[in-house]
């Protein structure tokens, strides 16, 4: 079987898992997609890490465009979208995501791999020990822009939607939790659009990209993941309403730490 079909088939399975976990736990799929896709690209297309990492991250961001649209629309219908939050955080996020993708495209794949692994470890620790507590500070327009910029930059480096970073930050600024989640849903779409576009532009000058890639975005993987994740996200959301997800979060956090260690050791 051609490698592209093998990768597409595996990505259908990745999409199933990503959709379920995103629905149940509200985590970004990038922490799963990037390591899994990196492995597939190395072992089936025999690509070098310097090329694999930006491709995996860019492809992860591209999948969020599709899932982010439905998520943002759902929160809009629920009345969870605060226009001021979205506007000022969104401006920072667009700038941060563009710069983050450019930065990721211009550093070595090995350094990017290690940065991703360390950031995933931090997210795993936040999943277990993090608390959403409010401070005495309120969100000014400038603060929203800065928080958005930092979120966009880090999210583009990791190929994630940024909810794990943005929601706790907004809650700390006394933003209502539902509005924080709604803003994160729209922000994830902004990160995905600007981050993917920046990766595509950065990858246009890369001459060794495999067939099926537009810039650093590998379309067969994008379509495979999206095809199944859009269905299982709804199933995961319903499961999350019925079960205690605290234990599952801790198990997943442990798995993410192991994945991070494996990436630091090497994905070849």
Secondary structure, DSSP 8 states (H G I E B T S, - for coil): --HHHHHHHHHHHHHHHHHHHHHHH---THHHHHHHHHHHHHHHS---HHHHHHHHHHHHHHHHHHHHHHHHHHHHHTT---HHHHHHHHHHHHHHHHHHHHHHHHS-HHHHHHHHHHHHHHHHHHHHH------S----HHHHHHHHHHHHHHHHHHT--SHHHHHHHHHHTT--HHHHHHHHHHHHHHHHHHHHHHHHHHHTT-TT--TTEETTEEHHHHHHHHHHHHHHHHHHHHHHHHS--HHHHHHHHHHHHHHHHHHHH---
